[in-house]
Amino acid sequence: MFYRVTGQSMEPEYKNGSVVLISKNVVKYGLKRGDVIMAFDPRDGRRILKRVAEISARGIFLRGDNFSESTDSKTFGLVQKENIIGKVIMRFPKRVKAWSEKAVPVLAIVGLVDAAYLTFKHFEGGEVECGVIPGANCNVVLGSMYSEIFGIPLALLGTLYYLTVFSLWITYVKNKEGILLRLLLGITSIGFLTSLYLVYIQAFVLNAYCVFCMTSALASTFLFVSLLIMTFSKKRNIISELDKHE
């Protein structure tokens, strides 16, 4: 789950406004000194982000990286394992949401141009050259049985997919309706899973790669990640950090 950090108690590494990805499953495999975790403040149940300083049979001693601005176990004592929400497994810059918003239309256009070119080459009947890259053979991939579904070229479906994403994004920018953002996330998740399947086919079935197909797979993947970040950033997943000692 994504959370946004507020406060200065974990600076400089975790700055105010940065976004972290918390995994609950990591805790099951144990914690160690130096891990950054999210837990419930034993005093009022608020979410806090702290670093594991000591682990004992009595509990876990948490400490903020910014000692002068942190309220931690020196104040509220040890935290029990059942009060730990999860462990930080990834940290994003403060402006990750803004970057994601800028990336969506660019990625959609890149994917659209890529898929439109392959669609044109399919109906034109011409070969697609990408043999200058080791292991790449576009014609093997694009001429295989996996390049069509019920006689419809995947390139054409890809063109419609990216066009749909771009159109919905323009509509979302104008209206800022949450349902459109969730719809975009759902559509791009399907595109992401489809891309994973097609990359698997290239790597383990055809033993050949299409540079244009891989470009589309990358665009689809980053589209999904961008919209995932945006969607969770809109929810009320906020880490409440105490800025000063009480």
C-alpha positions in Angstrom: 0.0 0.0 0.0 1.2 3.5 -0.8 1.4 6.2 1.9 2.5 9.8 1.9 4.9 10.9 4.6 4.2 14.1 6.6 6.6 15.8 8.9 10.4 15.9 9.3 11.1 13.2 11.8 12.6 10.8 9.1 14.5 13.4 7.1 16.8 13.5 5.2 16.0 10.1 3.6 12.2 10.3 4.0 11.3 13.9 3.3 8.0 15.5 4.0 5.6 14.7 1.0 7.6 11.7 -0.3 5.7 8.5 -1.0 6.5 5.0 0.4 5.3 1.6 -0.5 4.5 -0.5 2.6 4.4 -4.3 2.5 2.6 -6.1 5.3 4.0 -9.5 4.2 7.6 -8.5 4.8 7.0 -8.4 8.6 6.1 -12.1 8.6 9.7 -12.9 7.7 11.1 -10.9 10.6 12.5 -7.5 11.2 16.1 -6.4 11.7 17.9 -3.3 13.0 17.8 -0.5 10.4 14.5 -1.5 8.8 12.1 1.4 8.3 8.6 0.4 9.4 5.1 1.9 9.8 3.4 1.3 13.1 0.6 2.5 15.3 1.6 5.0 17.9 0.9 3.2 21.2 -0.5 6.4 22.7 -3.2 7.4 20.2 -3.1 4.8 17.4 -1.8 7.2 14.7 0.4 5.9 12.0 4.0 6.7 12.4 7.1 6.0 10.2 10.2 5.1 12.2 13.4 3.1 12.0 14.0 -0.1 14.0 16.8 0.7 16.5 16.6 -2.3 18.9 14.7 -5.6 19.0 14.2 -7.4 22.2 11.8 -9.9 23.8 10.0 -7.0 25.5 9.3 -5.1 22.2 10.8 -2.9 19.5 12.6 0.4 20.1 11.8 2.8 17.3 13.8 6.0 16.5 13.4 8.8 14.0 16.4 9.6 11.7 16.0 13.3 12.5 16.6 13.1 16.3 15.7 16.8 17.0 12.3 16.6 15.3 11.3 13.0 16.2 8.9 11.7 18.8 9.8 8.0 19.1 10.4 5.2 21.7 12.3 7.6 23.9 8.8 9.2 24.5 6.2 6.5 24.0 8.3 3.4 24.9 8.6 0.0 23.1 6.2 -1.0 20.3 4.9 -4.5 20.1 5.0 -6.6 16.9 1.2 -6.6 16.7 1.3 -2.8 16.4 3.5 -2.9 13.3 1.6 -2.3 10.1 4.4 -3.0 7.6 7.9 -2.4 6.3 9.0 0.1 3.7 10.1 -1.7 0.5 10.2 1.3 -1.8 10.5 5.0 -1.6 9.4 7.5 -4.2 10.5 11.2 -4.6 8.2 13.9 -3.3 6.9 14.8 -6.7 6.3 11.3 -7.9 2.6 12.0 -8.4 3.4 15.0 -10.5 5.8 13.0 -12.6 3.2 10.2 -13.0 0.6 12.7 -14.3 3.1 14.0 -16.9 4.1 10.5 -17.9 0.7 9.1 -18.7 0.0 11.1 -21.9 3.6 10.8 -23.1 3.5 7.0 -22.6 0.1 6.7 -24.3 1.3 8.6 -27.3 4.6 6.5 -27.6 2.5 3.3 -27.4 0.0 4.7 -29.9 2.7 5.6 -32.5 4.4 2.2 -32.0 1.2 0.2 -32.3 -0.1 2.2 -35.2 3.2 1.6 -37.1 2.9 -2.1 -36.6 -0.7 -2.0 -37.7 0.3 -0.2 -40.9 3.0 -2.7 -41.6 0.6 -5.6 -41.0 -1.9 -4.5 -43.5 0.7 -3.3 -45.9 2.3 -6.7 -45.9 5.9 -5.3 -45.5 8.6 -6.6 -43.3 9.6 -5.0 -40.1 13.3 -4.7 -39.7 14.9 -4.9 -36.3 17.6 -7.4 -36.8 20.4 -5.0 -36.0 19.7 -5.7 -32.3 21.1 -9.1 -31.1 18.3 -11.6 -30.6 15.7 -9.4 -32.2 13.6 -10.8 -35.1 10.5 -8.8 -35.5 9.2 -10.8 -38.5 9.3 -14.1 -36.6 7.2 -12.5 -33.7 4.8 -10.5 -35.9 4.3 -13.5 -38.3 3.5 -16.0 -35.6 0.1 -17.3 -34.6 0.4 -15.2 -31.4 0.3 -12.0 -33.3 -3.5 -12.2 -33.9 -6.7 -13.0 -32.0 -9.6 -14.3 -34.1 -7.9 -12.9 -37.1 -7.5 -9.4 -35.6 -3.9 -8.3 -35.4 -2.7 -7.5 -31.8 -1.1 -4.3 -33.2 -4.6 -3.0 -34.1 -5.9 -3.9 -30.7 -2.9 -2.1 -29.2 -3.6 1.0 -31.2 -7.2 1.0 -29.9 -5.9 0.4 -26.4 -3.5 3.3 -26.4 -6.1 5.6 -28.1 -8.6 4.7 -25.4 -6.1 5.4 -22.6 -5.2 8.8 -24.1 -8.8 9.8 -24.7 -9.8 8.8 -21.2 -6.8 10.7 -19.8 -7.8 13.9 -21.6 -11.3 13.5 -20.2 -10.0 12.9 -16.7 -7.7 16.0 -16.9 -10.8 18.1 -17.7 -13.2 16.6 -15.2 -10.9 15.2 -12.4 -13.5 12.5 -11.8 -12.2 9.6 -9.6 -14.2 7.0 -11.5 -12.2 7.8 -14.7 -9.0 7.4 -12.8 -10.1 4.0 -11.5 -11.3 3.0 -15.0 -7.9 4.0 -16.4 -6.2 1.9 -13.7 -8.4 -1.1 -14.6 -7.7 -0.8 -18.3 -4.0 -0.4 -17.9 -3.8 -3.3 -15.5 -5.3 -5.5 -18.3 -2.7 -4.0 -20.7 0.1 -4.7 -18.2 -0.9 -8.4 -17.8 -1.3 -8.8 -21.5 2.2 -7.4 -22.0 3.7 -9.8 -19.5 2.1 -12.7 -21.4 3.4 -11.5 -24.7 6.9 -11.0 -23.4 6.7 -14.6 -22.0 5.7 -15.8 -25.5 8.6 -14.1 -27.1 11.2 -15.3 -24.5 10.1 -18.9 -24.0 8.0 -19.9 -27.0 9.3 -18.1 -30.0 12.8 -17.5 -28.7 12.8 -14.2 -30.6 12.1 -10.6 -29.7 10.4 -7.7 -31.5 11.8 -4.3 -30.5 8.5 -2.6 -31.3 6.6 -5.2 -29.2 9.0 -4.7 -26.3 8.6 -0.9 -26.6 4.9 -1.3 -26.3 5.3 -3.6 -23.3 7.5 -1.0 -21.5 5.0 1.7 -22.3 2.1 -0.4 -21.0 4.0 -1.3 -17.8 4.9 2.3 -17.0 1.4 3.4 -17.7 0.0 0.9 -15.2 2.6 1.9 -12.6 1.9 5.6 -13.1 -1.8 5.2 -12.7 -1.4 2.9 -9.7 0.6 5.6 -8.0 -1.9 8.3 -8.9 -4.9 6.2 -7.7 -3.4 5.4 -4.3 -2.1 9.0 -3.9 -5.7 10.2 -4.1 -6.8 8.0 -1.2 -6.4 9.0 2.4 -3.3 6.8 2.9 -1.4 9.4 5.0 1.3 8.6 7.5 0.8 10.9 10.5 4.2 11.9 11.8 4.7 14.0 15.0 6.9 16.9 14.0 8.1 17.8 17.5 8.7 16.3 20.9 5.8 16.4 23.3 
